[in-house]
Structures are given as C-alpha cells and as structure tokens.
C-alpha cells in the first residue's frame, strides 16, 4: 500500500482513478469531455495529475456516474455527538423539600405597623 504524503501525489492518484473509471466505462477522452461539458485539455490535466478545479472534477464525476465519490467525502451525520454531551432531560417534577429545612416566610406587610 502506497502512502501519499503530499498534494501532488493526491492529484496523480485521483487522476489515475478517474482514468481507470473512464476506461471501465469504455469511454474515450473526447466523449467524456463533450458529456461533461469541459475541454479535452481539462480532462488530460485531471487524468495526468496536473491540477483541475473542483468544478471540473464534479462535472467529470457526474458524466461518469460517480458523483457518490464526492458525497462520501462528507457524509451526513445522523447523530451529532456534540449535542449528546450537554443535553439533559427536562425535569418531570419538582424536588421534594428536605426535612428540617424551611423556606423563609415573607409577609406582605412586613416592617409596617
């Protein structure tokens, strides 16, 4: 297993994967470029690992029927772990008053004759 250490290696690996996918679909570069609505040079740059925009990558993946690659990068979380940490259930009833403690009595006319 190769360990990818920098951005250029990621671009090359991604380009190889896109090329393999295109060949699996038995599609030439010209057909892919017309279906994706991008230039042939953009396809060559993407497959050669020479850089491409995210927009170009999205168009190519959509034309190849593999937009799920992008969706797998940031899957939707079904449970947010941050919300689970501080959530407490709402109180269902008031606490019972402890024996021996009394609340101070406040009189309406305290301090008046």
N, C-alpha and C positions, 0 to 999 in steps of 0.2 A: 504494500500500500504506500503510495507516494504522499508525503506530507507537503502541502502547499504552504509556502512561507511568505509570499508577497503578492501584491495586486496583479502584477504581470502574469504570474503563474495561474492565478484565478481566471484571468481573461483568456489565456491559452486553453485551459481545461474547459471552460464554458464554451469556447468556440469549437473545440473538438466534440463536445456533447451535442451541440447544435448541428454540426456537420453530420455526425452519426445518425441523428434523428432524421435529418433531411434525406440521407441515403436510405434509411429504413423505409421511408415513405416513397422511395424511388422517384425523387423529385430533383431536377437539376436547379442550378442557382438562378437561371433566368426565370423559370417558372415560379420559384419561391419569391423572387424579388417582385414579380408582377402581382402575385397573390397577396403579398404583404404590403404592396404599395410603396416600396422603397427602392433605392437604386441598387444595381448589381455590385457596385463598389462597397456599399454599406454591408451587403451580405459577405463579401470577401473579407472585409475588415473584421466583422464579427467572428467568422469562422477561423480567421487567421490569428485571432487574439490581439489585434492591433487597436482595439478600442471600438466602442459603439455606445450610443446613447441608450438610456433606459427605454425611450420611446421606440427605437429600432428593435431592441430586444423584445419588447412587448408585441410589436407587430409581427415579428418572425415567429414567436411562440404561438400567437393566435393563428397564423397561417398554417402552422404545423399541427395545430390542435393540441397544444401542450401548455395552455395558459395555467394549468394546475401547478406548474413549476413555480410560478410567481405566488400563487395562493398558498403554497406550502411554506413559503418563507416566513409568513406572519399569520399563522392560524389564529382564528378567533378563540379566545379563552372562554370556556363555558363557565368556569368558576374563577372569580378574581380572588386570589389568596390574600390580597391586602384588605379586602372587605371582611374576610373571615376573622382577622386578628382582633379587631376592636369592636366587633358587634356583640352586644349583649342583648338578651331577650328583654322585652318590656316587662316591667313588674306587673304581676297579676293581682296583687292586693297589697295593702299597707302592712307595715311591720306591727307586730304585737308590742304593746307597751310593756317594758320590763317592770317587774315587781320592785317596789321600793323607790321608784323614781316617779316623780310627779311633775307635771308641767306647771310653771308659774301661772297663777291666776291673775288675769288682767281685768281690773274693774273699770267700768265705763266712766265713772266719776271719781277716780282715784285722785286724792290730793285736794278735792273740793269739799267745803263744809256742807 
